[in-house]
Amino acid sequence: MGTVTHPLPNTLTDFAPRRRIGEFTQTIIHSIILHPIKSVVLFAGTIAGGGYMMGAYYLLQQHNQIAQTQPNYHADAIVVLTGASGRIAYGLRLLDKNTPTKPDQLLFISGVNSKYKNMNKQNLLTKLCAKEGMDKTEITKIFLDINLDRISFGFEAQNTSGNAKEIQSFLKAHPEIKSFIVETSVNHLPRASAWTKYYVQNKNVTYVSPDNSSISNLMFSGHEVVGMVVYKFETKFSKSPVLAAERSRDLRQQDRPQTAPAMQAAPPRQPPF
């Protein structure tokens, strides 16, 4: 019988992976110790990239939920979120168009500059609509068609969460409103929807946009992506007023004393004959 030999390991082949791992580890340690700025930049870039992708995912998720519902143009109220040209003009035209069939529909414009707070309502509307390119003839016609008492403004909102808070206050002032439609730019719709749901309870709400920009650009809207990340962090560490109200209602129902069912009177005995 021949003897079984055990060849010695070839240093260039058998130990190559182990040596490469060791060299890689040394490179990482060397980079961290000798190049701290590069390490910080690399770490920050990784965190930023991950956060951006997370925000883009939440935006698309929210948009898909919005796309599943048709806008209710004849809702009890139209809510316009300021911030981009064309929104106020669109909301006013929609109110005017619905007046023959929905004469009690309200228009609420959220996020108007507070410096206009003391301005006459007609003058303010004229100024805002003129900024958005509406012709004076069209503005005058709309003022003749609708009662300006149906229009109100919010002057406190500085951002989208502020818009949602103003919507909440507007609905409290008008308990008769059972449904409303939020109008804003297409890229802003997902974030506006998220904040509205966070503050508004038990309302039939749909969304519409005056522009036709493609939703495919949504992931590249850095402002909206960052805004959605901020929304996620802010809402994670605070309690939603909607959820708090629902929880309080459930607790009240649990604490309510249970009344025993009423005793039913026994049927009268029948005579044996």
C-alpha positions as CSV (number, residue, x, y, z in Angstrom):
1,M,0.0,0.0,0.0
2,G,1.2,3.5,-0.8
3,T,1.6,6.0,1.9
4,V,-0.8,9.0,2.0
5,T,1.0,12.2,1.9
6,H,-0.4,15.6,3.1
7,P,1.0,18.3,1.0
8,L,2.1,21.5,2.7
9,P,-0.3,24.5,2.1
10,N,0.7,26.7,-0.7
11,T,1.2,30.2,0.8
12,L,0.3,32.0,-2.4
13,T,-3.0,30.2,-2.8
14,D,-4.4,28.6,0.4
15,F,-3.7,31.6,2.7
16,A,-4.6,34.3,0.1
17,P,-8.2,34.9,1.3
18,R,-7.1,35.1,4.9
19,R,-4.3,37.5,4.0
20,R,-6.7,39.7,2.0
21,I,-9.2,39.9,4.9
22,G,-6.3,41.0,7.2
23,E,-5.2,43.6,4.7
24,F,-8.8,44.9,4.4
25,T,-9.2,45.1,8.2
26,Q,-5.9,47.0,8.4
27,T,-7.0,49.4,5.7
28,I,-10.2,50.1,7.5
29,I,-8.4,50.7,10.8
30,H,-5.8,52.8,9.1
31,S,-8.5,54.9,7.4
32,I,-10.4,55.5,10.6
33,I,-7.3,56.5,12.6
34,L,-5.4,58.4,9.9
35,H,-8.3,59.8,7.9
36,P,-11.1,60.7,10.3
37,I,-12.5,63.3,8.0
38,K,-13.0,60.7,5.2
39,S,-14.6,58.4,7.7
40,V,-17.0,61.0,8.9
41,V,-17.9,61.9,5.4
42,L,-18.4,58.3,4.4
43,F,-20.6,57.7,7.5
44,A,-22.7,60.8,6.9
45,G,-23.2,60.0,3.3
46,T,-24.4,56.5,4.2
47,I,-26.9,57.9,6.7
48,A,-28.1,60.6,4.3
49,G,-28.5,58.1,1.4
50,G,-30.4,55.7,3.6
51,G,-32.7,58.5,5.0
52,Y,-33.4,59.8,1.4
53,M,-34.4,56.3,0.2
54,M,-36.6,55.9,3.3
55,G,-38.3,59.3,2.6
56,A,-38.8,58.4,-1.0
57,Y,-40.4,55.1,-0.1
58,Y,-42.8,56.8,2.3
59,L,-43.7,59.4,-0.3
60,L,-44.6,56.8,-2.9
61,Q,-46.5,54.7,-0.4
62,Q,-48.6,57.7,0.6
63,H,-49.2,58.6,-3.1
64,N,-50.4,55.1,-3.9
65,Q,-53.0,55.5,-1.1
66,I,-54.2,58.9,-2.6
67,A,-54.3,57.5,-6.1
68,Q,-56.9,54.8,-5.0
69,T,-59.6,57.4,-4.3
70,Q,-61.3,59.8,-6.7
71,P,-61.4,63.5,-5.7
72,N,-64.8,64.5,-4.2
73,Y,-65.2,67.9,-6.0
74,H,-68.6,68.4,-4.4
75,A,-67.4,68.0,-0.8
76,D,-68.7,70.3,1.9
77,A,-65.5,72.3,1.8
78,I,-62.4,73.0,-0.3
79,V,-59.1,73.5,1.5
80,V,-56.3,75.2,-0.4
81,L,-52.7,75.0,1.0
82,T,-50.7,78.0,-0.1
83,G,-47.0,77.7,-1.1
84,A,-47.0,77.5,-4.9
85,S,-48.6,79.6,-7.7
86,G,-51.9,78.4,-9.1
87,R,-53.4,76.8,-6.0
88,I,-55.6,79.7,-4.9
89,A,-56.9,80.4,-8.4
90,Y,-57.7,76.7,-8.9
91,G,-59.6,76.6,-5.6
92,L,-61.6,79.7,-6.3
93,R,-62.5,78.5,-9.8
94,L,-63.6,75.2,-8.4
95,L,-65.8,76.9,-5.8
96,D,-67.3,79.1,-8.5
97,K,-68.0,76.1,-10.7
98,N,-69.7,74.2,-8.0
99,T,-71.9,77.1,-6.8
100,P,-75.0,76.1,-8.9
101,T,-75.1,72.6,-7.5
102,K,-73.4,73.1,-4.2
103,P,-74.2,76.7,-3.0
104,D,-73.2,76.0,0.6
105,Q,-69.7,74.7,-0.2
106,L,-67.0,76.5,1.8
107,L,-63.4,77.5,0.8
108,F,-60.6,77.7,3.3
109,I,-57.2,79.0,2.3
110,S,-54.5,77.9,4.7
111,G,-51.1,79.5,5.2
112,V,-51.7,83.1,4.0
113,N,-49.1,85.6,4.9
114,S,-49.9,87.1,8.3
115,K,-49.1,90.6,7.1
116,Y,-52.4,90.5,5.2
117,K,-54.4,89.6,8.3
118,N,-56.2,92.9,8.6
119,M,-56.9,93.4,4.8
120,N,-60.4,93.5,3.5
121,K,-61.4,90.0,2.2
122,Q,-62.3,91.1,-1.3
123,N,-59.1,93.1,-1.6
124,L,-57.0,90.2,-0.3
125,L,-58.5,87.7,-2.7
126,T,-58.0,90.1,-5.6
127,K,-54.3,90.5,-4.6
128,L,-53.7,86.8,-4.2
129,C,-55.5,85.8,-7.4
130,A,-53.7,88.6,-9.4
131,K,-50.4,87.2,-8.2
132,E,-51.4,83.9,-9.8
133,G,-52.3,85.4,-13.1
134,M,-56.0,85.6,-12.9
135,D,-57.6,88.3,-15.1
136,K,-59.4,91.1,-13.3
137,T,-62.5,90.4,-15.3
138,E,-62.6,86.8,-14.2
139,I,-62.0,87.8,-10.6
140,T,-64.9,90.3,-10.7
141,K,-67.2,87.7,-12.2
142,I,-66.4,85.2,-9.5
143,F,-67.1,87.9,-6.8
144,L,-70.5,88.4,-8.4
145,D,-71.3,84.7,-8.5
146,I,-70.4,83.7,-4.9
147,N,-70.9,84.9,-1.4
148,L,-67.6,85.9,0.1
149,D,-68.8,84.8,3.5
150,R,-68.2,81.2,2.2
151,I,-64.4,82.0,2.1
152,S,-62.1,82.1,5.1
153,F,-58.3,82.2,5.6
154,G,-55.7,80.8,8.0
155,F,-52.8,83.1,8.7
156,E,-50.7,81.0,11.2
157,A,-49.3,78.1,9.2
158,Q,-45.6,78.2,8.3
159,N,-45.3,74.6,7.0
160,T,-47.4,71.5,6.2
161,S,-47.9,70.5,9.8
162,G,-49.1,74.0,10.4
163,N,-51.6,73.7,7.5
164,A,-53.0,70.5,9.1
165,K,-53.4,72.3,12.5
166,E,-55.3,75.1,10.7
167,I,-57.5,72.5,9.0
168,Q,-58.3,71.0,12.4
169,S,-59.3,74.5,13.7
170,F,-61.4,75.2,10.6
171,L,-63.3,72.0,11.0
172,K,-63.9,72.6,14.7
173,A,-65.4,76.0,13.7
174,H,-67.6,74.3,11.2
175,P,-69.0,71.1,12.7
176,E,-71.4,70.8,9.8
177,I,-68.6,69.8,7.5
178,K,-68.6,66.0,6.9
179,S,-66.3,65.9,3.9
180,F,-63.6,68.1,2.4
181,I,-61.1,68.1,-0.4
182,V,-57.5,69.3,0.0
183,E,-55.8,71.0,-3.0
184,T,-52.1,71.4,-3.3
185,S,-49.3,70.7,-5.8
186,V,-48.9,67.1,-6.9
187,N,-45.5,66.6,-5.3
188,H,-46.9,68.0,-2.0
189,L,-49.9,65.8,-1.9
190,P,-48.3,62.8,-0.1
191,R,-46.9,64.9,2.7
192,A,-50.1,67.0,3.0
193,S,-52.1,63.8,3.2
194,A,-49.9,62.4,6.0
195,W,-50.1,65.5,8.2
196,T,-53.9,65.9,7.6
197,K,-54.5,62.3,8.7
198,Y,-52.4,63.0,11.7
199,Y,-54.5,65.9,12.9
200,V,-58.0,65.3,11.5
201,Q,-60.4,62.7,12.8
202,N,-63.4,60.9,11.2
203,K,-63.7,63.0,8.1
204,N,-64.2,62.0,4.4
205,V,-61.2,63.7,2.8
206,T,-59.8,63.4,-0.7
207,Y,-57.0,65.3,-2.6
208,V,-56.6,67.1,-5.8
209,S,-53.8,69.0,-7.6
210,P,-54.0,72.0,-10.0
211,D,-50.9,70.9,-11.9
212,N,-50.1,68.1,-14.2
213,S,-46.5,67.3,-13.2
214,S,-45.6,63.7,-13.3
215,I,-45.5,61.7,-10.1
216,S,-42.3,60.0,-11.5
217,N,-40.5,63.2,-10.5
218,L,-41.5,62.6,-6.9
219,M,-38.4,60.7,-5.8
220,F,-36.2,63.5,-7.1
221,S,-38.1,66.2,-5.1
222,G,-35.5,66.6,-2.4
223,H,-37.6,69.0,-0.4
224,E,-40.5,66.6,-0.2
225,V,-38.4,63.6,0.6
226,V,-36.7,65.4,3.4
227,G,-40.0,66.7,4.6
228,M,-41.4,63.2,4.8
229,V,-38.4,62.0,6.8
230,V,-39.0,64.9,9.2
231,Y,-42.7,64.0,9.4
232,K,-41.8,60.4,10.3
233,F,-39.4,61.5,13.1
234,E,-41.7,64.1,14.5
235,T,-44.7,61.8,14.6
236,K,-42.7,58.9,16.0
237,F,-41.9,60.8,19.2
238,S,-45.3,62.5,19.7
239,K,-48.8,61.3,20.1
240,S,-51.3,62.0,17.3
241,P,-54.3,64.1,18.5
242,V,-56.5,61.7,16.5
243,L,-55.1,58.6,18.2
244,A,-55.3,60.3,21.6
245,A,-58.9,61.3,21.0
246,E,-59.8,57.7,20.0
247,R,-58.0,56.3,23.0
248,S,-59.7,58.7,25.4
249,R,-63.1,57.8,23.9
250,D,-62.4,54.1,24.4
251,L,-61.3,54.7,28.0
252,R,-64.5,56.6,28.7
253,Q,-66.6,53.8,27.3
254,Q,-64.7,51.3,29.4
255,D,-65.3,53.3,32.6
256,R,-69.0,53.8,31.9
257,P,-70.9,51.6,34.3
258,Q,-72.6,48.7,32.7
259,T,-76.4,48.7,33.3
260,A,-78.0,45.4,33.9
261,P,-80.5,44.3,31.3
262,A,-84.1,45.1,32.3
263,M,-86.0,42.2,33.8
264,Q,-88.8,41.0,31.6
265,A,-92.1,40.4,33.3
266,A,-93.1,36.8,33.5
267,P,-96.0,35.9,31.2
268,P,-99.3,35.5,33.1
269,R,-100.3,32.0,34.1
270,Q,-103.0,30.4,32.1
271,P,-105.8,28.8,34.0
272,P,-105.7,25.0,34.0
273,F,-109.1,24.9,32.2
